[in-house]
Amino acid sequence: MANITNVEVEVYHVFPLDSVNPPSGRVLSRANSPADVEIDAATRDGSEGTLSFSASSLNANFSAGNTVVNGINPTPSTTGGEGSMSGEEVQITITFTKPILLPAGHYFFRPDVLLTGGDFLYLSASTPVAPDLQAWIRNSHLAPDWVRIGTDVIGGGAAAPKFNMTFSLGGNTIPEAGISGEPSCHGDSVSALARQFGGVYAAASTLGFSSVDALQDTFQEFCNP
């Protein structure tokens, strides 16, 4: 846990948004995968002061039944995984010091944890419901494509496992916010904030912005993507 030096978070739309379409054909499928590139305005990085993080140990001797570390390849992508691994189970709590503002929709979340030694492995579990978007992975060799950890890498045909990554998310919804890209977006959003929180100053405080100006800047990015 003492080896953690930085955390970065990227957020992706669902393919084919922000992507070349048709895709390269190097992987079995891109249906319901993350997009080719992240949403730049939503990237947060501890080294840049746009997020803070803390880590707590949950289990000093934790074992995972299978892992995917290096075997991330174009088709044929099935490796069966790289076997079990033991290590310290750690929970990382992230606060976005510059809040992320996104329209309603489906998104993928990708954390990157920098260590002074060893590998950061993101724990996963079986998907809780069906149908559900499963976990995808890539490396620099595979980018901009992605492969499904269960279906494509672990493999097993119709019986292949499907995984969700383990995280929880807290935040606020603004149901009456303006529509991104529309001329009235900023004015509609400010009015919605005033109604929902009792004013823009209260909104900035509740939503975690450092100032009203910071809130206004974020909504400008949201309304003018």
SVG drawing of the C-alpha trace seen along z (x, -y; Angstrom):
<svg xmlns="http://www.w3.org/2000/svg" viewBox="-36 -33 46 56">
<polyline fill="none" stroke="black" stroke-width="0.4" points="0.0,0.0 2.9,-2.3 4.0,-1.8 1.0,-3.8 2.4,-7.1 -0.4,-8.4 -3.9,-7.7 -5.4,-8.8 -9.0,-8.2 -10.3,-8.2 -13.9,-8.1 -15.0,-6.7 -18.2,-6.8 -19.5,-3.6 -18.4,-2.6 -19.0,-3.9 -18.8,-7.4 -15.3,-9.0 -14.2,-6.1 -13.2,-5.2 -16.1,-3.2 -15.9,-0.6 -13.2,0.5 -9.9,2.2 -11.2,5.8 -8.2,6.8 -10.6,8.0 -13.6,10.2 -16.1,7.4 -16.3,3.8 -20.1,3.9 -20.6,2.2 -16.9,1.6 -15.3,-1.6 -14.6,-4.2 -11.2,-4.5 -10.3,-7.6 -11.3,-8.9 -13.4,-12.0 -10.6,-14.6 -12.7,-16.9 -13.4,-14.1 -9.8,-12.9 -8.6,-13.5 -5.0,-13.0 -3.6,-13.2 -0.3,-14.6 -2.2,-17.5 -4.3,-18.2 -7.6,-17.3 -8.2,-14.4 -7.1,-13.3 -6.9,-9.7 -6.3,-7.6 -5.7,-3.8 -6.7,-1.4 -5.7,2.3 -8.6,4.8 -6.7,8.0 -2.9,8.4 -3.0,11.9 -5.6,11.9 -5.7,14.5 -7.3,14.0 -8.3,17.1 -7.1,15.8 -5.3,12.8 -4.9,10.9 -1.7,8.9 0.4,9.3 -1.7,11.5 -3.7,8.8 -3.7,9.5 -5.5,9.0 -7.5,12.0 -6.7,14.8 -6.9,13.2 -7.8,16.2 -5.1,17.2 -7.1,18.7 -5.6,16.1 -2.3,16.1 -3.2,18.0 -3.8,17.1 -2.0,14.4 -1.7,13.4 -1.1,9.9 -2.6,7.2 -6.2,6.3 -6.5,2.5 -9.4,0.1 -8.7,-3.2 -11.0,-6.2 -10.9,-8.9 -12.3,-12.5 -12.5,-14.5 -11.3,-17.9 -12.4,-19.1 -15.8,-17.5 -16.8,-15.6 -19.9,-16.7 -21.5,-14.3 -24.8,-14.0 -27.0,-11.0 -25.8,-7.9 -23.6,-4.8 -19.9,-5.3 -16.8,-3.2 -14.5,-4.1 -10.7,-3.3 -8.5,-3.9 -4.7,-3.8 -2.7,-3.4 1.1,-4.1 3.3,-2.0 7.0,-2.2 7.1,1.6 4.8,4.5 1.5,4.6 -1.8,2.9 -4.5,5.5 -8.1,4.3 -10.4,6.9 -13.5,8.1 -16.4,10.3 -19.1,12.0 -21.7,9.6 -24.7,9.2 -27.4,9.1 -28.0,10.0 -27.7,8.3 -24.9,6.1 -21.9,4.4 -18.8,6.5 -15.3,5.5 -12.9,4.6 -9.1,4.2 -6.4,3.0 -2.7,2.1 -0.7,-0.2 -0.1,2.5 -3.9,3.2 -5.1,-0.5 -7.4,-1.9 -9.2,1.5 -10.3,3.3 -11.0,6.9 -13.4,8.5 -11.6,9.9 -14.0,12.8 -15.3,13.6 -12.1,12.8 -9.2,13.3 -10.2,16.0 -12.4,17.6 -14.6,20.7 -17.2,20.1 -20.8,19.8 -19.6,20.7 -17.0,17.9 -17.2,15.8 -18.3,12.2 -16.8,9.7 -17.6,6.4 -14.9,4.4 -15.4,3.6 -16.2,-0.1 -18.9,-2.3 -19.7,-5.8 -21.2,-8.7 -22.4,-12.0 -25.4,-14.3 -27.8,-14.2 -29.2,-17.5 -32.3,-16.3 -33.2,-19.7 -29.7,-20.6 -29.5,-21.9 -28.7,-19.7 -25.0,-19.7 -24.4,-21.4 -27.7,-23.4 -27.5,-27.2 -29.6,-27.4 -27.6,-24.8 -25.6,-27.1 -28.6,-29.3 -30.9,-26.3 -28.2,-24.6 -27.6,-27.6 -31.4,-28.0 -31.6,-24.3 -28.8,-24.6 -30.4,-27.6 -33.8,-25.7 -32.3,-22.5 -29.7,-23.8 -31.2,-27.3 -28.6,-29.3 -25.3,-28.9 -23.2,-29.5 -24.9,-26.6 -24.7,-24.5 -20.9,-25.1 -20.4,-24.1 -22.7,-21.0 -21.1,-19.7 -17.6,-20.1 -16.4,-23.0 -13.8,-25.4 -15.7,-28.4 -18.7,-29.6 -16.2,-30.5 -15.0,-26.9 -18.6,-25.6 -19.3,-28.0 -16.1,-26.9 -17.1,-23.3 -20.6,-23.9 -19.1,-25.9 -17.1,-22.7 -20.2,-20.6 -22.3,-22.8 -19.7,-23.4 -18.0,-20.0"/>
</svg>
